[in-house]
Structures are given as C-alpha cells and as structure tokens.
Amino acid sequence: MKKFLFKHKIKLSITFILLVWYAFCLPEQLFDVPYSTVIESRDGRLLDAHIARDDQWRFPAVDSVPYKYKKCLLQFEDAHFYSHPGFNPVSIAKAFKENISAGKVVRGGSTITQQVIRLARKQDRKYYEKFIELIWATRLELRLSKEEILELYASHAPYGGNVIGLDMASWRYFGRKPHELSWAESATLAVLPNAPGLIYPGKRESKLREKRDALLLKLKQEKIIDDMDYELAISESVPTRDFRVPQLAPHLLNRANKQYGTQKIRTTIDYQMQETVNRIVQNHHHILKQNGINNLAMLVLDIENQSVSAYVGNAPTTREHQKDVDIITAPRSTGSVLKPFLYATMLDNGELLPHSLIKDIPTVINGYNTQNFDKTYSGAVPASQALSRSLNVPAVRMLRDHGVTRFYDKLQDLGQSHINRGAGTYGLSLIIGGGESSLWDMSRAYLSMATILKDYTQTSSEYNHNVMDGLHYVADDGDAFAKADLKTTPHIYGAGSIYHTFEAMKNVNRPEGEEIWHFFNPNHNMAWKTGTSYGNRDAWAIGVTPRYVIGVWTGNADGEGRAEMTGIKSAAPVLFDLFNRLPQQEWFAPPYDDMVEIDICKKSGYLATPECEIEKQWIPAVGERYDSCPYHKIIQLDAAQSYQVNADCEPVSNMVAKSYFTLPPVMAWYYRRTYPDYEPLPPYRADCESPVEKAMTFIRPNARTTITLTKNVEGKVNETVFELAHKIPNTTVYWYLDEDYITSTKEFHEIALSASAGLHVITAVDEDGNDVKLSLRFK
C-alpha cells in the first residue's frame, strides 16, 4: 500500500511539475526583436521609416489583418485555423508519412500558430523542435485569441531578403498599405513566406506566379472569390521590382525616433502638403546653392488643429554641408523676426498706438550705434510702417522705452527657450538679432498669436490660456489644447493688439516678382516678416494666414555668411512659393470686443487734440490711456499768413491762428527729405521778437563722446563726420574748430574733419547768429 501511495505521489508530483512548466513555458514576450521607426501622415500614408537595428525592415506589429490577405493566408497555410487547438493531428500525420516516403522534408504540417512559435524560437527544424513548437502552440492558443495570433504571424513572417512582416512587404513590393491590396497582391504575399528565398520578387517570376495562381484557383473553388474576381486576379502581373520606402520627412522621423522610440507613429502631417513643400525646398535649394547657400528648412503649422502640416528640416544637400542636421530645432540668430512681438507688446500695454510716430534719426544709446539696414533715416515714421519696413532705429528706441527686461520676460511667455541668458546679456541688440531662436520656437510663437486672434472672434471673446502648449506633430497629442479652459483675460496678448500687428505685417514689401500681387489677388492676404542676422548668416521669413503659419530659414548650417543672403531675397521667395499655392481665405475678423473706436490725429497717430486733423480708428482698448499728439500747435500769423507774429508787433485782431504739424529740428531735417510736403514753420517777421528756441541741433556725434583717431592704409589720420540739423531750410551755417574757421554749409550741413589728440570744441553759427557747440575729446 505504501509503495502504491509513493508511486501515486510521484505521478502527482510529475504531473504538477509538467503543469507548472506548461503554464510558464511560453515567454512573456514572444518576439524580442528590434523594430523600425515608422511615421505616417494623418491619413495613414507612409512618410518615412528607419531600418531596424539588425538591418531588417521590420515594421512594428500590425493591429489588424486585412480581410483579403487573411482569406489567402488561411487557404494557403491553415484552412482549419479556427477549429484546431494550435496543431492539426491530421496534417501532421500526412506530412510525416510523405516526408518518410520521400526521405526528405517535402511537406510541412505546421499550423499558423506553430509557425508563429517557430519564427519566435528560430531553431533548426528537427522532430524534437517540432514537439516543442506543438506544446508552445497550444499554450499560445490559451493566451491569445485567433485574431491576435494572425497578427503575430503577419508581423513577423519573412517575405524575402531583409523584409519582415506584412506591412513592410506591402510597401516594398506594391507601394501601398496592406488594406489597399488586390486579391492577386494579397495572394502573392500569402505564398511568399512559404519559401521567401526561392521566389524573391524579380527572380523566377514564373514560380511565383504559379504559386499565386494556384492559391487564387483555390479561393475560387472555395467560393471566396467569384469568376470575375478570379479572371481579373490572374491577369495581374507579379511584382518584379522593389518600391523604395518613402523618404518624405527624414528629419521628422529622426525627431520622432528620439522622442518616442521604435514604433509606428501616426503624425499630423498633410501628405500632399509635405510633398509640395519638399518640391519647393528642392527647387529653391537648387537656386540657392549657386550662391553658396546650402541649407534650407521649412515648417508649416495648421492653426485650427495646432498641428504640424509639413516638416522639412533641411534641404537635400550633401553630407559635407550637414544634410542630416535638423535646422528646425537648431538655435539661429533671429535677425528682425522678434520685432512684431515688441510692437504687439507695446500695443497691449498702452505704450503705443498702431500708427503713432516713432523717431527715426541717427541714434547712439550707451555707446551702441544703431543703423537701419539701408543706412537711411526718415526722421519720424508711423509705428506700423516701422514694423512693415523692419526699421532698426525705431525698434531699438521702442525697446529702450519699453524695457529690455520686460520684453525678455514676454519672450519667455512666448516659448523662446534659446533666449535664456538673462536680459542684461542681450541688451538693446535683442530686438535686431542679438538673441537666438529655432524655427520651431519662432513659428510656434506666431502660431500662438494667430490662434489667440482666431479663437477670440469665434468663442464669444474668450482666451485659451494653454495656447503655447498646443502645438504637436503626433496625431493623438492635441487633446490638452482642445480641453483647455477658456477665460476672458488674455495670457499673452489681447486680440486687438494681435490684429493690428498682423495688419501692419500685411504691408511688407513683396520680394522681386511679387510686387504687383495685389492686382491679381486682392483678397489673398498674409501677414509676414523677414529677418537677416548680422553678417548675413541667417535669413528668415515667417508668414501667417488664417489657416497656416509658414516658417522658412535659409543659410549655412556651419554659420558661413553670404553677402546676398537676406530674408527678402533668400527666404521670402520660398515662403511665397507655397503661399501662392494655398487657397484664398477670408482674413482674420476684427476683434471689436477688444477694441474701441476713437479720434486719432491723422498726421501723428497719437490721440487727437483740437489742433489735429482727426480720423476715426479702432485701436486696442488699453490705447485710450496713450499720449495726446505733441506735434501739433497753434501758430499766430500775419494777415497774409507769411510770417509768425505776436502781440508785440501785430494787433490781435489782425492775427490769423493756424494749426501746424511741427517736429523737433533733427526729426524735421530728416523728415522733410523723406516727405517733401512737410511744411516748416514760417519765420518771425523782422519787426517781431521771436521767443528763444533751438534753431539747430547736432545729429552726430553725440556730446561727451570720445573720438578714437585711426589711420588709413596711407598712414593718414581718418576724418570724423559731423552733421547737424537746422529748422530753416537753405540757411547758411559756418563751422569752427576751437577758434579757427573751417568751412560753411547750406541745406545739407555735414562736414568731415580731423583734429589732434586732446579736448576740442566744434562750433556752428548760422547767418542769424544762432550757435551750437559740441565738446569732444580726440585720442
């Protein structure tokens, strides 16, 4: 009895051990293999892919098996797949008998489930291994559903060469997704794993066709396809060449691979837009490289969906010119593309009105000499025009008035992650290219402005405070923006300030060939801005339409500059090449709830006074607290209105009061050169005593400036240029160095002179005896 119980316990123990082994024999992760990184467009079309680390084209596992392929596969490999427990005893017996008779393997009896195990184990095909496969197959049937097993097979079956899996095979041999394949194409892929090395497409086509047609005949006999489908299918040719994996977005692929790893990623890319942008970049790169400009990046953002529609990180250049560098994420000098943010910031703070006059005269601030790009000055220019013309002097003056630190903080709100060294490091140069940003950050900032404005006019005047967090290029990453709370107070800018900023940016001069665009497309509008960095190393162009933000950068990845490379010449043509292909859309609606209609001085752009010529304008509501016009005043004239008079020389009853627009001398001197219709104040009549007022002012150099004496190539001391402005045109001015007379000037008061080292006084005297002095030290 004891012996019997002992044997019984042994049997139970062995049974228990076998059951435990059976329960845990199947690895938790059946396939431990590297996969390719794959990116698709938003409609599921293949954009690009990386080969796996083991040099196999193995796309991530499929999540469904197409109907046609499934039917073909089951008829070819395992007709009883849905009824067996992982192995088919009848098939195994038949295969064993035929193989013994033939003395070699002529038939396999493996089910699809067993083939999945064999693909995972990668062992030699021996009878012992067949037994292990059988056990593991039954265990796999307990773990997974039949559909999941089919998905494993379709994802890991070999299809010839280094092509693994149905997805990759479909793209490689037919250039389409598996769900788009015909019956003939599905049948071809179903027979390939049976002997992938023997019937590789392009080799032994007759053998491949024979196997495919036999399967198609079986499908017909089983009434899976009808006679017409069969005839059409067998008339199709077999694949004789490979389709290359598309390479439409290699830099986005690299970015996705770093961020998300090896998986299939559905992006937000618009396939047609990506193809178009690729062609545009390729065409313009061919032109630009003739001038030594080797790199070009372009980014298109969808405003409505806060998503990336096209992403070209670099031109199709050479490895020598760093073709693999993703310029979209690289920090580059900003040039002038930050100017719209300063304009909008000051509008938003009530520190500026859309068209108020800004000084545009030679300017030196704390030793920093600012010049406009064309080295000319207008004296005074409307703020909107200063932005559309991208003038440096007004921008620097505006930044000084607003404060560098405050603007630096605003740029942090706008996501300028590369401008991160503190406001004091950049100083006033920040507004004209002293900082760096990436095309991604810059385009996102413009996107935020467009989104704020568009949402405000569509959501009962509310603001989305998550606007800077919405941009995404993966299709499922936009939920946070969609669910954001809407509020009545703005986070970055008010809608009125953004609207006026875009209105000013609409008036930028078009690049060559686009000058008469408005005669053909009067309703096709875009707000846009260019930028050129110091030394012509970076050229930017960023445009905003009601649907898209388009960002363009051109230059050399290694920072080498080119004299002809500017935003307007190099980057803007690329921008407009895409813009002109976009459908016309209505412009942004005015955000009236964030603006007020008010009287504005037509000439100066300031709040109107009784002396101004008035016009009605819609301005940001906060602008009501801005200054009244300082440039209009009432002048008393004689009856002929030829001279100024006062009560000392003319009866009050004979005086004529007239409003004049008058600027300070330096501003007026440059202003009348730009605007010939500028009317200076009439002189005082000879018998009238004029009040003391400044008749002339030095423009350059500034007082208390030290002049460094330098020599030219001939060893002579270089001269220093002195310039002054006189309020009365055509007045003669006499120049003195210390006590010595030098020369005289008329109308244009500019001289060049040199002096010995030491302190000197420059004196200018006009024909009426008015004088102005300037003390300088030469060293």
C-alpha positions in Angstrom: 0.0 0.0 0.0 2.8 2.4 0.9 4.5 1.6 -2.3 1.4 2.3 -4.3 0.9 5.7 -2.5 4.5 6.5 -3.1 4.2 5.9 -6.8 0.9 7.9 -6.9 2.7 10.8 -5.2 5.5 10.6 -7.7 3.0 10.7 -10.6 1.1 13.6 -9.0 4.4 15.5 -8.5 5.5 14.9 -12.1 2.1 15.9 -13.3 2.2 19.1 -11.2 5.7 19.9 -12.5 4.6 19.4 -16.0 1.5 21.6 -15.5 3.7 24.3 -14.0 6.2 24.0 -16.8 3.3 24.1 -19.3 1.9 27.2 -17.6 5.2 29.1 -17.8 6.9 27.6 -20.8 5.8 30.4 -23.1 7.9 33.5 -22.7 6.0 36.7 -21.7 7.5 38.5 -24.7 7.4 36.0 -27.5 9.3 38.2 -30.0 12.3 40.0 -28.6 13.4 41.7 -31.9 14.2 45.4 -32.9 11.6 47.2 -35.0 11.7 50.0 -37.4 10.6 53.5 -36.5 7.7 54.3 -38.9 5.9 57.6 -39.4 2.6 58.0 -41.3 0.7 61.0 -42.4 -2.6 61.9 -40.7 -4.5 59.8 -43.3 -2.3 56.8 -42.7 0.1 57.0 -45.7 3.7 56.1 -45.2 6.0 59.1 -44.9 9.3 57.6 -43.8 10.9 54.7 -41.9 14.2 53.7 -40.3 15.6 50.2 -40.8 15.7 48.2 -37.6 19.0 47.8 -35.6 19.6 44.3 -37.0 19.4 45.7 -40.6 15.9 44.1 -41.2 13.0 46.0 -42.5 10.6 45.1 -39.7 7.7 47.4 -39.1 6.0 47.4 -35.7 3.3 44.7 -35.2 0.1 45.2 -37.1 -3.1 45.8 -35.2 -5.3 44.1 -37.7 -5.1 41.7 -40.6 -6.7 42.7 -43.9 -9.7 40.6 -45.0 -8.2 39.6 -48.4 -4.8 38.7 -47.0 -6.4 36.7 -44.2 -8.5 34.6 -46.6 -5.5 34.0 -48.8 -3.3 33.0 -45.9 -5.8 30.6 -44.3 -6.4 28.8 -47.6 -2.7 28.5 -48.3 -1.3 27.7 -44.8 -4.0 26.6 -42.4 -7.6 26.1 -43.6 -8.7 24.7 -40.2 -7.0 27.5 -38.2 -10.2 28.5 -36.4 -11.0 24.9 -35.3 -7.8 23.4 -34.1 -6.1 23.9 -30.6 -2.8 25.0 -32.0 -1.8 21.9 -34.0 -3.6 19.7 -36.6 -3.1 16.0 -36.0 -4.3 15.0 -39.5 -1.9 17.5 -41.2 1.0 16.3 -39.0 0.3 12.6 -39.8 0.1 13.3 -43.6 3.3 15.4 -43.5 5.1 12.7 -41.5 4.1 10.0 -43.9 5.0 11.9 -47.1 8.4 13.0 -45.6 9.3 9.5 -44.6 8.4 8.2 -48.0 10.4 10.9 -49.8 13.3 10.7 -47.4 13.3 14.4 -47.0 11.0 17.2 -46.0 8.5 17.7 -48.8 5.6 18.9 -46.8 5.1 20.7 -43.5 2.3 20.0 -41.2 2.6 23.1 -39.1 -0.4 25.3 -38.3 -0.1 29.1 -38.4 0.2 29.0 -34.6 3.2 26.6 -34.8 4.8 28.8 -37.5 4.5 31.8 -35.1 6.4 29.7 -32.5 9.0 28.7 -35.0 9.5 32.3 -36.1 9.9 33.3 -32.4 12.3 30.4 -31.5 14.5 30.5 -34.6 15.7 26.8 -34.1 16.7 24.1 -36.6 13.8 22.2 -38.0 14.1 18.8 -36.1 11.4 16.5 -34.8 12.3 17.4 -31.2 11.9 21.0 -32.1 8.6 20.2 -33.7 7.4 18.7 -30.5 8.4 21.9 -28.5 6.6 24.0 -31.1 3.5 21.9 -30.7 3.5 22.4 -26.9 4.1 26.1 -27.1 1.5 26.5 -29.8 -1.2 25.0 -27.6 -0.1 27.3 -24.8 -0.2 30.3 -27.2 -3.8 29.4 -28.1 -4.7 29.7 -24.5 -3.0 33.1 -24.1 -4.1 34.9 -27.3 -7.2 35.0 -29.5 -7.1 33.6 -33.0 -7.0 37.2 -34.4 -4.1 38.1 -32.2 -2.1 35.0 -33.4 -2.8 36.0 -37.0 -1.5 39.5 -36.3 1.7 38.0 -34.8 2.2 35.9 -37.9 1.6 38.8 -40.3 4.0 41.0 -38.3 7.0 38.5 -38.2 6.8 36.3 -41.3 9.7 36.7 -43.8 8.9 38.0 -47.2 12.2 37.8 -49.0 15.6 39.5 -48.4 15.5 41.6 -45.3 11.8 42.2 -45.5 9.9 41.1 -42.4 6.2 41.5 -41.8 3.1 42.2 -43.9 3.3 46.0 -43.6 6.8 46.3 -44.9 6.2 43.7 -47.6 3.2 45.5 -48.9 5.1 48.8 -49.2 8.2 47.1 -50.6 6.5 45.1 -53.4 3.4 47.1 -54.1 4.0 50.6 -52.7 0.7 50.5 -50.8 -0.8 49.7 -47.4 -1.9 46.0 -46.9 -5.6 47.0 -46.7 -5.4 48.5 -50.2 -4.1 45.4 -51.9 -6.0 43.4 -54.5 -6.8 39.7 -54.4 -3.8 38.9 -56.6 -1.4 41.1 -54.5 -2.7 39.6 -51.2 -2.3 36.1 -52.6 1.3 36.9 -53.6 2.1 38.0 -50.1 0.4 34.9 -48.6 2.6 32.5 -50.6 5.9 34.4 -50.1 6.7 33.2 -46.5 6.5 29.6 -47.6 9.8 29.9 -49.5 10.9 33.6 -49.4 14.5 32.9 -50.6 13.4 30.8 -53.6 10.7 33.1 -55.1 12.0 36.5 -54.3 10.1 39.1 -56.4 12.1 39.9 -59.5 13.6 36.4 -59.7 11.8 33.3 -61.0 8.6 35.2 -61.7 7.1 32.1 -63.2 7.4 30.1 -60.0 5.9 33.0 -58.0 3.0 33.3 -60.5 2.4 29.6 -60.4 2.1 29.5 -56.6 -0.1 32.6 -56.6 -2.4 31.4 -59.3 -2.8 28.1 -57.6 -4.0 29.9 -54.5 -6.3 32.1 -56.4 -7.9 29.0 -58.0 -8.4 27.5 -54.6 -10.1 30.8 -53.5 -12.4 30.4 -56.5 -13.2 26.8 -55.8 -14.0 27.6 -52.1 -16.3 30.4 -53.5 -14.3 33.1 -51.6 -14.0 35.0 -54.9 -16.2 34.8 -57.9 -15.3 34.1 -61.5 -14.8 37.8 -62.4 -12.5 38.4 -59.4 -10.5 35.3 -60.4 -10.1 36.3 -64.0 -9.0 39.8 -63.0 -6.6 38.5 -60.4 -4.7 36.0 -62.6 -4.4 38.7 -65.2 -2.3 40.9 -62.9 1.5 40.7 -63.1 3.6 39.6 -60.2 6.0 42.2 -58.6 9.3 42.4 -60.5 10.9 45.3 -58.6 11.1 46.9 -55.2 9.4 50.1 -54.2 11.7 52.3 -52.0 10.4 53.3 -48.6 9.2 56.9 -49.0 11.6 59.4 -47.6 9.3 62.4 -47.3 10.2 63.6 -43.8 13.6 62.2 -42.7 14.2 64.9 -40.1 10.8 64.5 -38.5 11.5 60.7 -38.5 14.7 61.2 -36.5 12.9 63.5 -34.1 10.1 61.1 -33.6 12.6 58.2 -33.1 14.4 60.2 -30.3 11.2 61.2 -28.6 9.0 58.1 -29.0 11.4 55.2 -29.8 10.8 52.4 -32.3 7.1 52.3 -33.1 4.6 53.3 -35.8 3.5 56.9 -35.3 0.6 58.5 -36.9 1.6 62.1 -37.4 -0.4 65.2 -38.2 1.4 65.7 -41.5 -0.7 66.5 -44.5 0.7 64.1 -47.1 0.0 66.4 -50.1 1.3 69.5 -48.3 4.5 67.6 -47.3 5.1 66.6 -50.9 4.5 70.1 -52.1 6.9 71.6 -49.5 9.5 69.0 -50.4 9.3 70.1 -54.0 9.5 73.7 -53.2 12.6 73.2 -50.9 14.3 71.1 -53.6 13.7 73.7 -56.3 14.9 76.7 -54.2 17.8 74.8 -52.9 19.0 74.2 -56.4 18.9 78.0 -56.9 20.4 79.0 -53.6 23.3 76.6 -53.7 24.6 78.5 -56.8 25.2 81.4 -54.4 26.8 79.3 -51.7 23.7 78.9 -49.6 23.5 75.2 -48.9 20.8 74.7 -46.2 17.1 75.4 -46.1 14.4 74.5 -43.7 10.6 74.9 -43.9 7.8 74.3 -41.4 4.0 74.6 -42.0 1.7 74.7 -39.0 -2.1 74.2 -39.1 -3.7 77.0 -36.9 -7.1 75.3 -36.5 -5.6 72.0 -35.2 -2.5 73.4 -33.6 -0.5 70.8 -35.5 2.4 70.3 -38.0 1.2 70.0 -41.6 4.7 69.9 -43.2 8.2 69.4 -41.8 11.3 69.8 -43.9 14.3 70.0 -41.5 16.9 70.6 -44.2 17.5 70.8 -47.9 18.5 67.7 -49.9 22.1 68.8 -49.7 25.3 66.8 -49.1 26.8 65.2 -46.0 29.6 67.8 -46.3 27.0 70.5 -45.9 25.4 68.7 -42.9 22.3 67.5 -44.6 21.3 65.4 -41.6 21.1 68.4 -39.2 17.5 69.3 -38.3 17.6 73.1 -38.8 14.0 73.4 -37.5 15.2 72.7 -33.9 18.6 74.4 -34.2 19.1 77.9 -32.5 20.0 80.6 -35.0 20.3 84.4 -34.8 16.8 85.9 -35.0 17.5 89.0 -37.1 14.4 91.1 -37.1 11.7 88.4 -36.6 11.2 89.4 -33.0 10.0 93.0 -33.9 6.3 92.0 -34.3 6.3 90.7 -30.7 7.6 94.1 -29.4 5.1 96.0 -31.4 2.2 93.8 -30.1 3.6 94.0 -26.5 3.6 97.8 -26.5 0.2 98.0 -28.1 -1.0 95.6 -25.4 0.4 97.8 -22.6 -1.0 101.0 -24.0 2.6 102.3 -24.7 1.9 102.7 -28.4 -0.9 103.2 -30.9 -0.9 101.4 -34.2 0.3 104.4 -36.3 1.9 106.7 -33.7 5.1 108.4 -34.9 8.4 106.9 -33.7 11.7 108.8 -34.0 13.9 107.5 -36.9 17.1 109.5 -36.6 20.8 108.6 -36.0 20.9 107.0 -32.6 23.6 106.1 -30.1 22.5 104.7 -26.8 25.1 103.9 -24.2 27.7 103.7 -26.9 25.5 101.4 -29.0 25.2 102.9 -32.5 22.1 101.8 -34.3 21.5 102.0 -38.0 18.7 101.0 -40.4 19.6 98.3 -42.9 19.7 100.7 -45.8 21.6 103.3 -43.6 18.9 106.0 -44.3 16.5 107.7 -41.8 13.0 109.2 -42.1 13.1 111.5 -39.1 9.7 110.1 -37.9 7.8 107.1 -39.1 4.4 105.5 -38.1 5.0 102.6 -35.8 3.1 100.3 -38.2 5.3 101.4 -41.0 8.4 101.0 -38.9 7.4 97.3 -38.4 6.5 96.7 -42.1 9.7 98.3 -43.2 11.7 96.5 -40.4 13.5 99.6 -39.4 16.1 99.1 -36.7 16.3 102.5 -35.2 12.6 102.8 -34.2 12.7 99.2 -32.9 15.7 99.9 -30.7 14.1 103.1 -29.4 10.9 101.3 -28.7 12.7 98.6 -26.8 14.5 101.2 -24.7 11.2 102.8 -23.8 9.5 99.5 -23.1 12.4 98.0 -21.2 14.7 95.1 -22.1 13.8 93.1 -19.0 10.1 93.3 -19.6 10.4 92.3 -23.2 12.7 89.4 -22.2 10.1 88.1 -19.8 7.5 88.3 -22.6 9.7 86.2 -24.9 9.8 83.6 -22.2 5.9 83.5 -22.2 6.2 83.1 -26.0 8.3 79.9 -25.6 11.7 81.3 -26.8 13.7 78.7 -25.0 17.0 79.6 -26.5 16.8 83.2 -25.4 17.8 82.2 -21.8 20.9 84.1 -20.7 19.1 87.0 -18.9 18.0 90.3 -20.3 21.3 92.1 -19.4 23.3 89.8 -21.6 21.4 90.8 -24.7 20.6 94.5 -24.1 19.0 96.5 -26.9 20.6 94.3 -29.5 18.0 91.7 -28.6 15.4 93.3 -31.0 17.7 93.2 -34.0 19.2 89.7 -33.8 21.2 89.7 -30.6 19.4 86.5 -29.5 18.9 83.1 -30.9 15.8 81.0 -31.6 14.8 78.0 -33.6 12.4 77.9 -36.5 10.2 75.6 -34.3 10.0 78.1 -31.4 9.6 81.1 -33.6 6.9 79.6 -35.7 5.1 78.4 -32.6 5.1 81.9 -31.2 3.5 83.3 -34.3 1.1 80.4 -34.2 0.0 81.4 -30.7 -0.8 84.9 -31.9 -2.9 83.6 -34.8 -4.7 81.1 -32.5 -5.5 83.7 -29.9 -7.0 86.1 -32.5 -8.9 83.4 -34.3 -10.3 81.8 -31.2 -11.3 85.2 -29.7 -13.5 86.0 -32.7 -15.0 82.5 -32.7 -15.6 81.8 -29.0 -17.6 84.8 -27.7 -14.4 86.8 -26.9 -12.6 84.3 -24.7 -8.9 83.3 -24.5 -7.3 79.9 -24.3 -4.5 80.1 -21.7 -2.9 76.9 -22.9 -2.2 78.3 -26.3 1.6 77.8 -26.0 1.2 74.1 -25.2 -1.0 73.0 -28.1 1.5 72.5 -31.0 2.0 68.8 -31.8 3.1 66.6 -34.6 1.7 63.3 -33.3 -2.0 62.8 -34.1 -3.1 61.9 -30.6 -1.2 64.7 -28.8 -3.6 67.6 -29.3 -6.2 66.8 -26.6 -4.7 69.1 -23.9 -5.2 72.1 -26.1 -8.7 71.1 -27.0 -9.8 70.7 -23.4 -8.2 73.9 -22.1 -10.3 76.3 -20.0 -11.4 79.5 -21.8 -11.1 82.8 -19.9 -12.0 86.4 -20.6 -8.5 87.8 -19.8 -5.6 87.3 -22.2 -2.4 85.4 -21.1 0.0 86.6 -23.8 -1.6 89.3 -26.0 -5.0 90.8 -26.4 -6.8 90.1 -29.7 -6.8 93.7 -30.7 -3.1 94.1 -30.4 -2.5 90.9 -32.4 -4.9 92.1 -35.1 -3.1 95.4 -35.6 0.2 93.6 -35.6 -0.9 91.4 -38.4 -2.4 94.4 -40.3 1.0 96.1 -40.2 2.7 92.9 -41.3 0.4 92.6 -44.4 2.0 95.7 -45.8 5.6 94.4 -46.1 7.1 94.9 -49.5 7.0 91.7 -51.5 10.1 90.0 -52.9 11.1 90.6 -56.5 8.5 89.3 -58.9 5.6 89.7 -56.3 5.3 93.5 -56.4 2.0 93.6 -58.3 0.4 90.6 -56.4 -2.5 92.7 -55.1 -3.8 93.5 -58.6 -4.3 89.8 -59.2 -5.2 88.5 -55.7 -6.6 91.4 -53.7 -8.2 89.1 -51.1 -5.2 86.7 -50.8 -3.6 88.1 -47.7 -0.7 87.1 -45.5 1.0 88.8 -42.5 4.7 88.1 -42.8 8.1 89.1 -41.5 11.6 88.6 -42.7 14.8 88.7 -40.7 18.5 88.8 -41.6 21.2 88.1 -38.9 24.4 90.0 -38.5 26.9 89.0 -41.2 24.1 87.6 -43.4 24.4 84.2 -41.7 20.7 83.6 -41.3 17.7 84.6 -43.5 14.2 84.2 -42.1 10.7 84.5 -43.5 7.6 83.7 -41.4 4.1 84.2 -42.8 0.6 83.9 -41.2 -2.7 83.2 -43.0 -6.0 82.5 -41.3 -5.2 78.8 -41.8 -1.4 78.3 -41.7 1.8 79.6 -40.2 4.7 79.1 -42.6 8.3 79.3 -41.4 11.3 79.4 -43.6 15.0 79.6 -42.8 17.9 79.7 -45.3 21.6 79.8 -44.7 24.6 77.6 -44.0 24.5 75.1 -41.1 28.1 75.9 -40.3 27.3 79.6 -39.9 29.1 80.9 -43.0 27.5 84.1 -44.3 26.8 85.3 -47.8 26.5 88.9 -48.8 23.5 88.3 -51.0 21.6 86.3 -48.3 18.8 88.3 -46.8 15.4 87.5 -45.6 13.7 89.2 -48.5 16.0 87.7 -51.2 16.6 84.2 -50.0 13.8 83.2 -47.6 10.8 85.2 -48.8 10.7 83.7 -52.3 10.4 80.2 -50.7 7.6 81.5 -48.4 5.6 82.9 -51.3 6.1 79.9 -53.5 3.9 78.0 -51.0 1.6 80.9 -50.2 0.7 81.3 -53.8 -0.4 77.7 -54.0 -2.8 78.0 -51.0 -6.5 78.6 -51.5 -7.8 82.1 -50.7 -9.4 82.6 -47.4 -11.1 85.5 -45.7 -8.8 87.5 -43.5 -9.0 87.5 -39.7 -12.2 89.2 -38.5 -11.6 92.4 -36.4 -11.9 91.6 -32.7 -14.2 94.5 -31.9 -14.8 93.4 -28.3 -11.2 94.1 -27.6 -11.0 97.4 -29.3 -12.5 100.9 -29.1 -13.3 103.4 -31.8 -11.6 106.7 -31.0 -10.5 110.0 -32.5 -6.8 109.8 -33.7 -4.6 112.6 -35.0 -4.3 111.7 -38.7 -0.8 113.1 -39.1 0.9 111.8 -35.9 -1.1 108.7 -35.0 -1.5 109.9 -31.4 -4.7 110.6 -29.6 -6.3 113.6 -31.2 -6.2 117.2 -29.8 -8.3 120.2 -31.0 -5.3 121.2 -33.2 -5.2 117.9 -35.2 -6.9 116.8 -38.3 -9.0 113.9 -36.9 -9.9 110.5 -38.2 -11.7 107.6 -36.5 -9.7 104.5 -35.8 -10.3 101.2 -34.0 -7.5 100.7 -31.5 -6.8 98.2 -28.7 -9.0 99.3 -25.7 -6.0 99.9 -23.5 -4.7 102.6 -26.0 -7.2 105.1 -24.6 -4.6 106.0 -22.0 -1.8 106.8 -24.5 -0.5 110.3 -25.1 -2.2 113.1 -27.0 -0.5 114.5 -30.0 2.6 116.5 -29.1 3.4 117.6 -32.7 0.5 120.0 -33.4 0.4 123.5 -32.1 -1.4 126.8 -32.9 0.8 129.4 -34.6 -0.2 133.2 -34.8 0.4 134.5 -38.4 0.0 137.9 -40.0 -2.9 138.6 -42.3 -1.0 137.3 -45.3 -0.1 134.1 -43.4 3.6 134.6 -44.5 5.2 135.3 -41.1 4.8 134.5 -37.4 3.8 137.4 -35.3 2.9 138.2 -31.7 1.2 140.9 -29.7 4.4 143.0 -29.6 4.3 143.7 -33.3 0.7 143.0 -34.5 -2.7 143.8 -33.3 -4.5 140.7 -32.1 -7.4 141.4 -34.3 -5.2 141.1 -37.4 -3.6 137.8 -36.3 -4.6 134.5 -38.0 -4.4 131.4 -35.9 -3.3 128.3 -37.8 -2.5 124.7 -36.7 0.9 123.4 -37.7 2.4 119.9 -37.7 5.9 120.6 -36.5 8.8 118.3 -35.5 11.9 119.0 -33.4 14.9 120.1 -35.6 16.7 116.7 -36.1 13.5 114.9 -36.8 12.3 117.6 -39.1 15.6 117.7 -41.0 15.3 114.0 -42.0 11.5 114.1 -42.2 11.4 116.7 -44.9 13.9 114.7 -47.0 11.5 111.8 -47.0 8.3 113.8 -47.1 8.8 116.9 -49.4 5.4 118.2 -48.5 6.4 118.8 -44.9 5.8 122.5 -44.2 8.2 124.1 -41.7 7.0 127.0 -39.5 7.2 130.4 -41.2 9.9 132.7 -39.8 9.1 135.6 -37.5 8.5 138.9 -39.1 11.5 141.2 -38.9 9.8 143.6 -36.5 8.7 140.9 -34.2 10.9 139.4 -31.4 10.9 135.6 -31.6 10.9 133.6 -28.5 14.1 131.8 -27.7 14.1 128.4 -29.3 16.7 126.0 -30.6 17.4 126.7 -34.2 19.8 123.8 -34.9 21.0 120.6 -33.2 23.9 118.3 -33.7 22.9 114.9 -35.1 26.3 113.2 -34.8 28.5 112.7 -33.0 26.9 112.9 -29.5 28.2 115.3 -26.8 30.8 113.8 -24.4 31.8 111.3 -27.0 35.5 110.3 -27.3 36.8 110.1 -30.8 39.5 107.5 -31.4 42.0 108.7 -34.0 42.6 105.9 -36.5 44.8 105.8 -39.6 44.1 104.6 -43.1 46.4 102.5 -45.3 48.4 105.6 -46.3 49.2 106.4 -42.7 46.9 109.5 -42.6 44.5 110.1 -39.7 40.9 109.3 -40.7 38.4 112.2 -40.6 35.4 112.3 -38.3 32.0 113.2 -39.8 29.9 116.0 -38.1 26.3 116.6 -39.0 23.6 119.0 -37.7 20.0 119.8 -38.5 18.7 123.3 -38.9 15.0 124.2 -38.6 15.0 126.6 -41.6 16.0 125.1 -45.0 18.7 126.8 -47.1 20.2 128.6 -44.1 24.0 129.0 -44.3 25.9 127.6 -41.3 29.6 128.5 -40.5 31.8 125.9 -38.9 34.7 126.4 -36.4 37.2 124.1 -34.8 38.0 125.8 -31.4 38.6 129.4 -32.6 39.5 128.5 -36.2 37.1 128.9 -39.1 36.8 125.7 -41.2 34.0 126.0 -43.8 30.4 126.8 -44.4 27.4 124.6 -45.5 24.0 125.2 -46.9 20.9 123.0 -46.9 22.9 119.8 -46.1 25.0 120.5 -43.0 27.7 117.8 -42.9 31.5 118.1 -42.8 34.4 115.8 -42.2 37.4 117.0 -40.2 40.4 115.7 -38.2 42.0 117.1 -35.1 44.9 116.5 -32.9 44.6 114.5 -29.7 43.0 116.3 -26.8 39.8 118.2 -26.0 38.3 120.3 -28.8 35.2 122.4 -29.3 33.2 122.3 -32.5 31.1 125.4 -33.1 28.4 126.0 -35.7 26.9 129.5 -36.3 24.1 130.3 -38.7 23.6 133.5 -40.6 21.2 134.9 -37.9 23.9 134.5 -35.2 22.4 131.3 -33.6 25.2 129.0 -32.5 25.6 125.5 -31.1 28.7 124.0 -29.6 30.0 120.4 -29.2 32.8 119.4 -26.9 34.8 116.3 -27.9 37.9 114.5 -26.8 40.1 113.1 -29.5 42.6 110.3 -28.6 
